[in-house]
Amino acid sequence: MKGKTNNQIAMRVSWVTIFANIMLSVLKLFAGIYAHSAAMVSDAVHSISDVLTTFVVIIGVKMSGKEADKKHPYGHERFECVAAIILSVMLFLIGGGIGYAGIRKIFIDDSRELAIPGVLALIAAAVSIVVKEWMYWYTRKASKIINSGAMMADAWHHRSDALSSIGSFLGIIGARIKFPILDPIASIIICIMIIISAISIFMDSIGKMTDKSCDSTVEEEMKGIILEQEGVIGVEQIKTRLFGNSIYVDVEIIANGEDTLSSTHDIAHNVHDKIEKTYGNVKHCMVHVNPE
């Protein structure tokens, strides 16, 4: 990934994971149908949904990376949040469908007709666990390099898929030891995990769209850095707000009231530069100077 731009890294990782998910979906769908495993078919649908969600991430990253224009003078970062909200709704609906199918098999269909999954379903579940865990670490590494919240969410989505595949694996084993009802139960567990993931992504995106502040520990850390700058006597107020995957900082510092306008301007400029240099995701730091 060395030497590539942030957008190139995001696109490369996204297309690699899309290809891997398509291959994995085909394998799990075939194994689920051939080996008579409802849990594996549900897991295949989950992997297919990952292809769609990664496309949403691609669109969000591309839109949020556009330069500011006349209609969007503060940039387009919140388009990433819009994409994430769409993603969360898609996941919620898919999860609900999988859960309904599992509940129907348990309470409506004749449990005596539940087929016992074959060995192929077990093999597919094991492969899925390994591949999904690799995708988690691969995407996580890229998200840290380019500081992308959407890609980090996608990485954790891969991790949740690995966990859901573990659920499928255990459900299939249970079904093969003469407890076939455990297979649709595993589908319901997968449904719950998908819905939890959807709600988490939704709440995180809403927070970023409603000017949620950074963690108090981050604000205290910023305050400490500001106080270390020459000429800064104190910090009267510091405010932060999340704007997509970027941060805006507004700070009021105290300086010597007898200093010249030029010197206080230099102090404010140093604070501005230090915060933006220390925190790569700070898009802008506004510094207001109050006399002592």
C-alpha positions as CSV (number, residue, x, y, z in Angstrom):
1,M,0.0,0.0,0.0
2,K,3.1,2.2,0.2
3,G,3.1,5.2,-2.1
4,K,-0.7,5.1,-2.8
5,T,-3.2,7.8,-2.1
6,N,-5.9,7.3,0.6
7,N,-8.5,6.9,-2.1
8,Q,-6.4,4.3,-4.0
9,I,-5.9,2.3,-0.8
10,A,-9.6,2.4,0.0
11,M,-10.6,1.3,-3.5
12,R,-8.0,-1.5,-3.6
13,V,-9.1,-2.9,-0.2
14,S,-12.7,-2.6,-1.1
15,W,-12.4,-4.5,-4.4
16,V,-10.3,-7.2,-2.8
17,T,-12.9,-7.8,-0.1
18,I,-15.7,-7.7,-2.7
19,F,-14.0,-10.4,-4.7
20,A,-13.4,-12.5,-1.6
21,N,-17.0,-12.1,-0.4
22,I,-18.4,-13.2,-3.8
23,M,-16.3,-16.3,-3.8
24,L,-17.2,-17.0,-0.2
25,S,-20.9,-16.4,-0.9
26,V,-20.9,-18.9,-3.8
27,L,-19.2,-21.5,-1.7
28,K,-21.5,-21.1,1.3
29,L,-24.7,-21.0,-0.8
30,F,-23.7,-24.2,-2.6
31,A,-22.7,-25.9,0.6
32,G,-25.9,-24.7,2.4
33,I,-28.2,-26.0,-0.4
34,Y,-26.2,-29.2,-1.1
35,A,-25.6,-30.1,2.6
36,H,-29.1,-29.0,3.7
37,S,-28.0,-26.3,6.2
38,A,-30.3,-23.4,6.8
39,A,-27.6,-21.7,8.9
40,M,-25.1,-21.9,6.1
41,V,-27.6,-20.5,3.6
42,S,-28.3,-17.6,6.0
43,D,-24.5,-17.1,6.3
44,A,-24.3,-17.0,2.5
45,V,-26.9,-14.3,2.4
46,H,-25.0,-12.4,5.0
47,S,-21.8,-12.6,2.8
48,I,-23.8,-11.5,-0.3
49,S,-25.0,-8.5,1.8
50,D,-21.4,-7.7,2.5
51,V,-20.8,-7.1,-1.2
52,L,-23.6,-4.6,-1.3
53,T,-22.4,-2.9,1.9
54,T,-18.8,-2.6,0.6
55,F,-20.2,-0.9,-2.5
56,V,-22.0,1.6,-0.2
57,V,-18.6,2.2,1.6
58,I,-16.9,2.8,-1.8
59,I,-19.6,5.4,-2.8
60,G,-19.3,7.0,0.7
61,V,-15.5,7.2,0.6
62,K,-15.5,8.7,-2.9
63,M,-18.2,11.3,-2.1
64,S,-16.6,12.3,1.2
65,G,-13.2,12.7,-0.5
66,K,-14.5,15.4,-2.8
67,E,-13.0,18.9,-2.4
68,A,-15.2,21.7,-0.9
69,D,-17.2,23.6,-3.4
70,K,-19.6,26.6,-3.4
71,K,-22.6,24.5,-2.3
72,H,-20.6,22.5,0.3
73,P,-18.0,25.0,1.7
74,Y,-17.2,22.7,4.6
75,G,-16.5,19.7,2.4
76,H,-18.4,16.4,1.8
77,E,-17.4,14.3,4.8
78,R,-20.9,13.7,5.9
79,F,-21.7,11.8,2.8
80,E,-19.8,9.0,4.4
81,C,-22.3,9.1,7.3
82,V,-25.2,9.0,4.8
83,A,-23.7,5.9,3.2
84,A,-23.3,4.3,6.6
85,I,-26.9,5.0,7.6
86,I,-28.1,3.4,4.3
87,L,-25.8,0.5,5.1
88,S,-27.2,0.0,8.6
89,V,-30.8,0.0,7.3
90,M,-29.9,-2.6,4.7
91,L,-28.2,-4.8,7.3
92,F,-31.2,-4.5,9.7
93,L,-33.7,-5.6,7.0
94,I,-31.4,-8.5,5.9
95,G,-31.0,-9.6,9.5
96,G,-34.7,-9.5,10.2
97,G,-35.4,-11.7,7.1
98,I,-32.8,-14.3,8.3
99,G,-34.3,-14.3,11.8
100,Y,-37.9,-14.7,10.4
101,A,-36.8,-17.7,8.4
102,G,-35.2,-19.3,11.4
103,I,-38.2,-18.7,13.6
104,R,-40.5,-20.1,10.9
105,K,-38.5,-23.3,10.7
106,I,-38.7,-23.8,14.5
107,F,-42.3,-22.8,15.2
108,I,-44.3,-23.2,12.0
109,D,-42.6,-25.9,9.9
110,D,-42.5,-29.5,11.0
111,S,-39.4,-29.9,13.1
112,R,-39.3,-33.6,12.1
113,E,-38.6,-32.6,8.6
114,L,-35.6,-30.5,9.4
115,A,-32.7,-32.0,7.4
116,I,-29.4,-32.8,9.1
117,P,-26.6,-30.7,7.5
118,G,-23.8,-32.5,5.6
119,V,-20.0,-32.4,6.1
120,L,-19.7,-29.9,3.3
121,A,-21.5,-27.3,5.4
122,L,-19.0,-27.7,8.2
123,I,-16.1,-27.3,5.8
124,A,-17.7,-24.1,4.3
125,A,-18.2,-22.7,7.8
126,A,-14.5,-23.3,8.8
127,V,-13.3,-21.7,5.5
128,S,-15.6,-18.7,6.2
129,I,-14.2,-18.2,9.7
130,V,-10.6,-18.1,8.4
131,V,-11.3,-15.9,5.4
132,K,-13.5,-13.4,7.3
133,E,-10.9,-13.0,10.1
134,W,-8.2,-12.3,7.4
135,M,-10.5,-9.7,5.8
136,Y,-11.0,-8.1,9.2
137,W,-7.2,-7.6,9.8
138,Y,-6.7,-6.6,6.1
139,T,-9.4,-3.9,6.2
140,R,-8.5,-2.7,9.7
141,K,-4.8,-2.1,8.7
142,A,-5.9,0.0,5.7
143,S,-8.5,2.0,7.8
144,K,-5.7,2.9,10.2
145,I,-3.4,4.0,7.4
146,I,-6.0,6.4,5.8
147,N,-7.9,7.1,9.0
148,S,-11.3,6.1,7.6
149,G,-14.2,5.5,10.0
150,A,-16.3,3.8,7.2
151,M,-13.5,1.3,6.5
152,M,-13.0,0.6,10.2
153,A,-16.8,-0.1,10.5
154,D,-16.5,-2.4,7.5
155,A,-13.5,-4.2,9.2
156,W,-15.6,-4.8,12.3
157,H,-18.4,-6.0,10.0
158,H,-16.0,-8.7,8.7
159,R,-15.2,-9.6,12.3
160,S,-18.9,-10.0,13.0
161,D,-19.2,-12.2,10.0
162,A,-16.4,-14.4,11.3
163,L,-18.3,-14.7,14.6
164,S,-21.6,-15.5,12.8
165,S,-19.8,-18.2,10.9
166,I,-18.7,-19.7,14.2
167,G,-22.4,-19.7,15.2
168,S,-23.1,-21.6,11.9
169,F,-20.3,-24.0,12.6
170,L,-21.6,-24.8,16.1
171,G,-25.2,-25.0,14.8
172,I,-24.3,-27.5,12.1
173,I,-22.3,-29.6,14.6
174,G,-25.4,-29.6,16.9
175,A,-27.6,-30.6,14.0
176,R,-25.3,-33.5,13.1
177,I,-25.4,-34.9,16.6
178,K,-29.2,-35.4,16.3
179,F,-30.3,-31.9,17.3
180,P,-31.4,-30.5,13.9
181,I,-33.3,-27.7,15.6
182,L,-29.9,-26.1,16.5
183,D,-29.3,-25.2,12.8
184,P,-32.3,-22.7,12.6
185,I,-31.4,-21.5,16.1
186,A,-28.0,-20.6,14.8
187,S,-29.7,-18.6,12.0
188,I,-31.5,-16.6,14.7
189,I,-28.2,-16.0,16.5
190,I,-26.8,-14.7,13.2
191,C,-29.8,-12.5,12.8
192,I,-29.3,-11.0,16.3
193,M,-25.6,-10.3,15.5
194,I,-26.4,-8.6,12.2
195,I,-29.1,-6.4,13.8
196,I,-26.7,-5.4,16.7
197,S,-24.1,-4.5,14.0
198,A,-26.7,-2.5,12.1
199,I,-27.8,-0.5,15.2
200,S,-24.1,0.2,16.2
201,I,-23.3,1.6,12.7
202,F,-26.5,3.6,12.7
203,M,-25.9,5.2,16.1
204,D,-22.2,6.0,15.2
205,S,-23.3,7.7,12.0
206,I,-26.0,9.7,13.7
207,G,-23.5,10.9,16.2
208,K,-21.2,12.1,13.5
209,M,-24.0,13.9,11.7
210,T,-25.3,15.7,14.8
211,D,-22.0,17.3,15.8
212,K,-21.2,14.9,18.6
213,S,-18.1,15.8,20.5
214,C,-14.9,13.8,20.8
215,D,-14.3,11.7,23.9
216,S,-13.4,13.8,26.9
217,T,-10.0,12.1,27.1
218,V,-9.2,13.4,23.6
219,E,-10.3,16.9,24.6
220,E,-8.2,16.8,27.7
221,E,-5.2,15.7,25.7
222,M,-5.7,18.5,23.2
223,K,-6.0,21.0,26.1
224,G,-2.6,19.7,27.5
225,I,-1.0,20.2,24.1
226,I,-2.3,23.7,23.8
227,L,-1.1,24.7,27.3
228,E,2.4,23.6,26.3
229,Q,2.6,26.2,23.6
230,E,4.6,29.3,24.2
231,G,2.6,32.3,25.2
232,V,-0.5,30.4,26.2
233,I,-1.5,31.2,29.8
234,G,-4.6,29.1,30.0
235,V,-7.5,27.5,28.1
236,E,-10.9,29.0,28.8
237,Q,-12.9,26.7,26.6
238,I,-12.4,23.9,24.1
239,K,-15.2,22.4,21.9
240,T,-14.9,19.6,19.4
241,R,-17.4,18.2,16.9
242,L,-17.3,15.2,14.6
243,F,-18.0,16.0,11.0
244,G,-18.0,12.7,9.1
245,N,-14.5,11.2,9.7
246,S,-13.1,14.7,10.4
247,I,-13.0,16.8,13.6
248,Y,-13.5,20.5,14.0
249,V,-12.0,22.2,17.0
250,D,-12.9,25.6,18.6
251,V,-10.7,26.8,21.4
252,E,-10.5,30.0,23.5
253,I,-7.0,30.6,24.9
254,I,-5.7,33.2,27.4
255,A,-2.7,35.3,26.5
256,N,-0.9,38.3,27.9
257,G,-3.2,41.3,27.3
258,E,-0.2,43.6,26.9
259,D,1.2,41.7,24.0
260,T,0.9,43.2,20.5
261,L,-1.7,42.0,18.1
262,S,1.1,40.5,16.0
263,S,2.5,38.4,18.8
264,T,-0.9,37.1,20.0
265,H,-1.7,36.2,16.4
266,D,1.5,34.1,16.3
267,I,0.5,32.4,19.5
268,A,-2.9,31.5,18.0
269,H,-1.3,30.4,14.8
270,N,1.1,28.1,16.7
271,V,-1.8,26.5,18.6
272,H,-3.7,26.0,15.3
273,D,-0.8,24.4,13.6
274,K,0.1,22.2,16.5
275,I,-3.4,20.7,16.9
276,E,-3.8,20.1,13.1
277,K,-0.3,18.5,12.9
278,T,-0.8,16.3,16.0
279,Y,-4.3,15.1,15.0
280,G,-4.4,14.2,11.3
281,N,-8.2,14.0,11.3
282,V,-8.6,17.5,12.6
283,K,-9.9,19.4,9.5
284,H,-9.8,22.8,11.1
285,C,-8.9,24.4,14.4
286,M,-10.3,27.8,15.2
287,V,-8.4,29.7,17.9
288,H,-9.8,32.7,19.8
289,V,-7.5,34.7,22.0
290,N,-8.8,36.4,25.3
291,P,-6.5,38.8,27.3
292,E,-5.4,37.7,30.7
